[in-house]
Amino acid sequence: FGRLLGADAESIENGTADYNAIEFEPFTWLFAAYVNENHPGVQKILKQALEAEIVPNFAGYLGNADAGAVIQQVFAIWNVLQRNGVKYSNITSNESEDVTLFSQHVRFLDEVVDNTQANCVDGTVLFASVLRKIGIQPYLILAPGHMYLAFSLDGTDESLVGLETTLMGSTTLKSVGYNQQLTHEMREQMKNEASWAAFEGAIDYGSKALSEALAAINKSNDPRYQIVSIALARKMGIMPIAFSQP
């Protein structure tokens, strides 16, 4: 996610190198610009999530919301994205053939929603956009060849939970409860239960990965591991890429 500079960069073979021995210029802050809490598609997602009645409202941390209330809000978003059929699509190609450049194709929010496809970065910035809108602090976690989401349970940097967004497509909710003998309420309950099971798995997977990333950062300061706080990025002046209606 940045350019490798200097003589050491010229000796890279088969994509491997000692990343602590070479100069690294990170551009991870650019990903924060793809997080767009003001995109009109975010409001549509929130409207659908409220219609599902998993939560009565989206209040972020207001009203002394405990960790359980915050997680329920995050799940409500996860649930509606699953219901909309958003699934993992590993499209990461880009125009550069420079082996010293680590880069990533990123879809805009409306492309993900319209095409219901997201690679790891797409799904993470989409989810971060919605969380940012409702006042839950999101973080982009970068690891070698991957990105996933983290969010704060109380608005601080000390209570982060990881979420592996690529697992959204692990369960196809449209096929859940497909039985004419079931009532609408029964089908909806089964879909929510299946969605929650996938969400729990994504939380477990993401949180374990987050622990490993923090350990790598603290132990070796490996530049391939990065944590991008969207709140901090905004304070630094990194604003969302402007959206124009086609």
C-alpha positions in Angstrom: 0.0 0.0 0.0 2.9 2.3 -0.7 6.1 2.4 -2.8 9.2 0.6 -1.9 12.2 2.9 -2.4 16.0 2.6 -2.6 18.4 0.0 -3.8 16.8 -2.8 -1.7 13.6 -2.4 -3.7 15.4 -3.4 -6.9 16.4 -6.8 -5.5 12.9 -8.1 -4.7 12.3 -11.5 -6.1 8.9 -13.4 -6.3 7.3 -10.6 -4.3 9.3 -11.3 -1.1 11.5 -8.9 0.8 12.6 -8.0 4.3 10.1 -5.2 4.9 12.0 -3.9 7.9 15.2 -3.4 5.9 13.8 -1.2 3.1 12.4 2.2 3.0 8.6 2.3 2.8 6.3 5.1 1.8 2.8 4.4 3.0 -0.3 5.8 1.4 -2.8 4.1 3.7 -4.4 7.5 4.5 -5.9 7.4 0.9 -8.3 4.6 1.9 -9.9 7.0 4.4 -11.0 9.1 1.5 -13.1 6.2 0.2 -15.1 6.1 3.4 -18.0 8.4 2.6 -20.5 8.8 5.4 -22.3 11.5 3.3 -23.0 9.2 0.4 -26.8 9.0 -0.3 -26.5 5.3 -0.4 -25.8 5.2 3.3 -29.2 6.7 4.1 -30.8 4.0 2.0 -29.0 1.3 3.9 -30.0 2.8 7.3 -33.6 3.1 6.2 -33.7 -0.6 5.2 -32.0 -1.6 8.5 -34.6 0.3 10.5 -37.4 -1.4 8.5 -36.0 -4.8 9.6 -36.7 -3.7 13.2 -33.6 -5.3 14.7 -32.9 -2.0 16.5 -35.4 0.8 17.1 -32.9 3.5 16.1 -29.3 4.3 15.4 -27.9 6.3 18.3 -24.2 5.3 18.2 -22.9 5.7 21.8 -25.6 8.1 22.9 -27.9 7.3 25.9 -25.1 5.4 27.7 -25.3 2.7 25.1 -23.5 -0.4 26.4 -21.3 -2.7 24.3 -24.3 -5.0 23.6 -26.3 -2.0 22.2 -23.4 -1.0 19.9 -23.0 -4.5 18.6 -26.7 -4.8 17.9 -26.5 -1.6 15.8 -23.5 -3.0 13.8 -25.4 -6.3 13.3 -28.4 -4.4 12.0 -26.2 -3.0 9.2 -24.6 -6.4 8.6 -28.0 -8.0 8.4 -29.4 -5.6 5.7 -26.2 -5.9 3.6 -26.6 -9.7 3.7 -30.2 -9.5 2.8 -29.3 -7.3 -0.1 -26.9 -10.1 -1.3 -23.6 -8.3 -0.9 -20.9 -10.9 -1.4 -17.2 -11.2 -1.6 -15.6 -10.7 -5.0 -11.8 -10.9 -5.2 -11.2 -8.2 -7.9 -8.0 -6.5 -6.9 -6.3 -5.8 -10.2 -5.0 -2.4 -11.1 -3.3 -0.7 -14.0 0.2 -0.8 -12.5 2.7 -3.5 -13.4 5.4 -2.1 -11.0 6.4 -4.8 -8.7 7.6 -2.2 -6.1 4.1 -0.8 -5.8 1.5 -2.4 -3.5 -1.8 -1.1 -4.7 -5.5 -2.1 -4.6 -8.6 -1.6 -6.8 -11.3 0.0 -4.7 -15.0 0.3 -5.7 -17.0 3.3 -4.7 -19.9 2.8 -2.3 -22.6 3.0 -5.0 -20.8 0.4 -7.1 -20.8 -2.1 -4.3 -24.5 -1.5 -3.5 -25.6 -1.7 -7.2 -23.4 -4.7 -8.1 -23.7 -6.5 -4.7 -20.0 -7.4 -4.9 -17.2 -6.3 -2.7 -13.5 -7.2 -2.2 -12.0 -6.9 1.3 -11.4 -3.1 0.9 -14.8 -2.4 -0.7 -16.7 -4.1 2.1 -14.6 -2.5 4.8 -15.0 1.1 3.5 -18.7 0.5 2.9 -19.2 -0.7 6.4 -17.0 2.1 7.8 -19.1 4.7 5.9 -22.3 3.5 7.5 -20.8 3.2 11.0 -19.3 6.7 10.7 -22.8 8.1 9.8 -24.4 6.7 12.9 -21.6 7.8 15.2 -19.8 4.5 15.8 -16.1 5.0 15.3 -14.7 2.7 12.5 -11.1 1.7 11.8 -9.5 0.3 8.7 -7.1 -2.6 9.6 -4.5 -3.3 6.9 -2.6 -6.6 6.9 -0.4 -8.1 4.1 -2.8 -8.5 1.1 -5.9 -7.8 3.1 -8.1 -5.2 4.8 -10.8 -5.7 7.4 -12.9 -3.5 9.8 -12.7 -2.7 13.4 -15.1 -0.6 15.4 -15.0 0.9 18.9 -17.5 -0.3 21.6 -17.3 3.0 23.5 -15.8 5.6 21.2 -12.2 5.1 22.4 -9.2 3.4 20.8 -9.0 1.0 23.8 -12.1 -1.1 23.1 -11.8 -2.3 19.4 -13.6 -5.2 18.0 -12.6 -6.7 14.6 -15.1 -7.6 11.9 -14.2 -9.7 8.8 -16.5 -8.2 6.1 -15.7 -10.7 3.5 -17.8 -13.2 5.4 -21.0 -11.3 4.6 -21.5 -13.6 1.6 -20.9 -16.8 3.6 -24.6 -17.2 4.1 -27.2 -16.7 1.4 -30.2 -15.4 3.3 -32.6 -15.6 0.3 -32.4 -19.4 0.5 -33.0 -19.6 4.2 -36.4 -20.6 5.3 -37.6 -21.3 1.8 -40.6 -23.4 2.7 -44.1 -22.6 1.7 -45.4 -24.0 5.0 -43.5 -21.4 7.0 -45.1 -18.1 7.9 -43.4 -14.8 6.9 -42.5 -14.2 10.6 -40.9 -17.7 10.8 -38.9 -17.1 7.7 -37.7 -13.7 8.9 -36.7 -15.1 12.3 -34.7 -17.9 10.6 -32.9 -15.4 8.3 -32.0 -13.2 11.3 -30.7 -16.2 13.2 -28.6 -17.3 10.2 -27.3 -13.8 9.7 -26.4 -13.5 13.4 -24.5 -16.8 13.3 -22.4 -15.4 10.3 -22.0 -12.1 12.1 -20.6 -13.9 15.2 -18.2 -15.8 13.1 -17.0 -12.6 11.4 -16.5 -10.9 14.8 -14.5 -13.9 16.1 -12.4 -14.1 13.0 -11.8 -10.3 12.8 -11.0 -9.9 16.4 -8.4 -12.7 16.3 -6.8 -11.1 13.2 -6.9 -7.7 15.0 -5.0 -9.1 18.0 -2.4 -10.5 15.6 -2.1 -7.2 13.8 -1.6 -5.3 17.0 1.1 -7.8 18.1 2.9 -7.3 14.8 2.8 -3.6 15.1 4.0 -3.5 18.7 6.7 -6.1 18.2 8.3 -5.3 14.9 6.6 -2.1 13.6 6.0 -4.0 10.3 4.8 -1.3 7.9 2.5 -3.8 6.1 0.2 -3.7 9.2 -1.6 -0.4 9.6 -4.6 0.9 11.6 -6.4 3.8 10.1 -8.8 5.7 12.4 -11.4 7.5 10.3 -12.0 10.0 13.1 -8.3 10.9 13.2 -8.2 11.0 9.4 -11.0 13.5 9.3 -9.2 15.6 11.9 -6.2 15.6 9.7 -8.3 17.0 6.8 -8.8 13.8 4.8 -12.3 14.2 3.5 -14.5 11.7 1.5 -14.1 11.7 -2.2 -17.0 13.7 -3.6 -19.9 11.7 -5.0 -21.6 12.9 -8.2 -25.0 11.5 -9.3 -24.7 9.9 -12.7 
